[in-house]
Amino acid sequence: MIQVVGYLGSLGAAIMWIPQAVRAARHRHDLAALAGISTTAYASAAVFNALLLAYGWLSDAGPVVVAGAVNLTCATAIVTVLVGARRTAT
């Protein structure tokens, strides 16, 4: 039962990142639409989710691995889009 709760929590944590990643990808050429997204915040989130993923892997905690992997992927995608968009704008 505890694993079910963990995977449900991981699902919720993953779902909240996906809309922002999709929005960033859709508007990757619209600097004004990306202006409100903080590169620093998402870069920090990527670092912390990498740590979370490592912790989950090392402690054999499946739900933590799932959440860390999905969140790290989304945060990295968002940072990549932001850096690319801001680089081409200058």
Stockholm file with secondary structure:
# STOCKHOLM 1.0

chainA/1-90         MIQVVGYLGSLGAAIMWIPQAVRAARHRHDLAALAGISTTAYASAAVFNALLLAYGWLSDAGPVVVAGAVNLTCATAIVTVLVGARRTAT
#=GR chainA/1-90 SS CHHHHHHHHHHHHHHHHHHHHHHHHHTTTCHHHHTTSCHHHHHHHHHHHHHHHHHHHHTTCHHHHHHHHHHHHHHHHHHHHHHHHHHHHC
#=GC SS_cons        CHHHHHHHHHHHHHHHHHHHHHHHHHTTTCHHHHTTSCHHHHHHHHHHHHHHHHHHHHTTCHHHHHHHHHHHHHHHHHHHHHHHHHHHHC
//
